[in-house]
Amino acid sequence: MTLAQAPDGFALERATADDFEDLLALRLRAMRDSLERLGRYDVQRARERLAEGFEPDITQHIVVDGHRVGFMVLKTLSHTMWFKHFYIDPAYQSRGIGSRVMRWVIACAQQAQLPIELAALKRSQANRFYQRHGFVATAEGDWDIEYVRLPQWPSVQAVRALWAAFQARDWPRARALLRENLVATWWTSGERFTTADGFVAAQSTYPEGWTIRLIECERLEDGRVMSLVRVDHAPNSFYATSLFRLDDGVIYAIDEYWATAEAPPAWRESAGLPGRQRFDALDDPRAVLA
């Protein structure tokens, strides 16, 4: 498979067998905190795990401004892309490098129409990172969580593009994704729009100050696309579950259900329900800017 050209901001440099010790040292630096939290920091175990199946030909240094800042191992099989290793040196973290690399890997997988599979150590910050980039947990072992990210259908790309256009206030772009005789129904308020122009006008005239965060967007077995977004508009947050019908990449029908994020009622707070927990629903790593 021919990989997509790496974007500006980083370069890839193929590793050699002589790089093993440097790669191991970087891996240990990147994972030390997470491994120590699990009581699993062990240099010899880390050496054995990296050495197992070590393939220099598919091991790439991540280079920024001439400095090796991390490495990745991406193995392309007939049915999937296996992201075996991905580490950024702690000295270069929190600079957006990991996200740039991940977006490039996702673009490669999308081009090849292959899923990406990987595993992340439990209780590692990497889990939030992968969830934020659209990976879904599929299995959980004693120490790792397995993830997969499926390639997007063209219909899913169109729906994601619509939410992105709304967030950017790019109304002409949003209108171009909708059929002229669009039928959009807001079931919770009992409203229906029967033209694309009217639907876009409703979005553009909504009082400003809002931000759209996309949580999920998937194709259903019947061909519809389901999306879940959160709209933050201080002091409130709202959720919209939307079902889209498309024809040749153009949206012609939307059924939408809105809900307001709010605290649970008092009776549930005082009922002492077994296993019930409270959490911050706004602290959702999947919710990324549309």
Residue pairs with C-beta under 8 A, 6 or more apart in sequence:
1 76
1 108
1 112
3 108
4 104
4 107
4 108
4 111
6 12
6 104
7 100
7 103
7 104
9 64
9 96
9 97
9 100
10 62
10 63
10 64
10 69
10 97
10 100
10 101
11 62
11 63
11 64
12 60
12 61
12 62
12 63
13 60
13 61
13 63
13 68
14 56
14 57
14 59
14 60
14 61
15 23
15 56
15 59
15 60
15 61
15 71
16 56
17 54
17 56
19 56
19 59
19 61
20 50
20 51
20 54
22 68
23 50
23 59
23 71
24 46
24 47
24 50
26 70
26 71
26 87
26 89
27 46
27 50
27 85
27 87
28 43
28 46
29 89
29 90
30 70
30 87
30 88
30 89
30 90
31 46
31 87
31 121
31 124
32 41
34 121
34 123
34 124
34 125
34 126
35 41
35 42
35 46
35 121
37 123
38 121
38 122
38 123
38 143
40 121
40 143
50 85
53 84
55 73
55 75
58 73
58 74
58 75
59 71
59 72
59 73
59 85
60 71
60 72
60 73
60 74
61 68
61 70
61 71
62 68
62 69
62 70
62 71
62 72
62 88
62 97
62 101
63 69
64 92
64 97
67 92
69 88
69 89
69 91
69 92
69 97
70 86
70 87
70 88
70 89
70 92
70 97
70 98
70 101
71 85
71 86
71 87
72 83
72 85
72 86
72 87
72 101
72 105
73 83
73 84
73 85
73 86
74 81
74 82
74 83
74 84
74 105
74 108
75 81
75 82
75 84
76 82
76 112
76 114
79 114
79 115
80 114
80 115
80 116
80 117
81 105
81 108
81 109
81 112
81 114
81 115
81 116
81 117
82 117
82 118
83 105
83 116
83 117
83 118
84 118
86 98
86 101
86 102
86 118
88 97
88 98
98 129
99 129
99 133
102 129
102 133
103 133
105 116
106 116
106 133
106 134
106 149
109 115
109 116
109 149
109 151
110 151
110 152
112 151
113 151
114 151
115 148
115 149
115 150
115 151
116 135
116 148
116 149
117 146
117 147
117 148
118 130
118 135
118 146
118 147
119 144
119 145
119 146
119 147
120 126
120 127
120 130
120 144
120 145
120 147
121 143
121 144
121 145
122 140
122 143
122 144
122 145
127 145
127 285
128 285
129 285
130 147
131 137
131 285
131 286
132 285
132 286
132 288
133 149
134 149
134 286
135 147
135 148
135 149
136 147
136 148
136 149
137 145
137 146
137 147
138 146
138 147
138 148
139 145
139 146
140 146
152 160
153 219
153 225
154 249
155 219
155 223
155 225
155 244
155 246
155 249
156 217
156 218
156 219
156 225
158 177
158 225
158 246
158 249
158 250
158 251
159 217
159 225
159 227
159 242
159 244
159 246
159 251
160 214
160 217
160 227
160 290
161 173
161 177
162 174
162 177
162 178
162 251
163 212
163 214
163 217
163 227
163 229
163 290
164 290
165 171
165 173
165 174
165 177
166 174
166 203
166 212
166 290
167 211
167 212
167 289
167 290
169 204
171 200
171 203
171 204
174 200
174 203
175 196
175 197
175 200
177 249
177 250
177 251
178 196
178 199
178 200
178 250
178 251
178 252
179 196
179 247
179 250
179 251
179 252
180 195
180 196
180 197
181 194
181 195
181 196
181 252
182 193
182 194
182 195
182 196
182 199
182 251
182 252
182 253
182 254
183 192
183 193
183 194
183 252
183 253
183 254
184 192
184 193
184 199
184 253
184 254
184 256
185 191
185 192
185 193
185 254
185 255
185 256
186 192
186 256
186 258
187 255
187 256
187 257
188 257
188 258
188 259
189 258
193 199
193 202
199 254
207 233
209 233
209 234
210 231
210 232
210 233
211 231
211 232
211 233
211 289
212 229
212 230
212 231
212 289
212 290
213 229
213 230
213 231
213 232
213 287
213 288
213 289
213 290
214 227
214 228
214 229
214 287
214 288
214 289
214 290
215 228
215 229
215 230
215 284
215 286
215 287
216 226
216 227
216 228
216 286
217 225
217 226
217 227
217 228
218 225
218 226
218 227
219 225
219 226
220 226
220 243
223 245
223 246
224 243
224 244
224 245
225 243
225 244
225 246
226 241
226 242
226 243
226 244
227 240
227 241
227 242
227 244
228 239
228 240
228 241
228 242
229 239
229 240
229 242
229 290
230 237
230 238
230 239
230 240
230 261
230 282
230 284
230 287
231 237
231 238
231 239
231 240
232 282
236 260
236 261
237 260
237 261
237 281
237 282
238 258
238 259
238 260
238 261
239 258
239 259
239 260
239 261
240 256
240 257
240 258
240 259
241 256
241 257
241 259
242 254
242 255
242 256
242 257
243 254
243 255
243 256
244 251
244 253
244 254
245 251
245 252
245 253
245 254
246 252
261 281
261 282
264 278
268 276
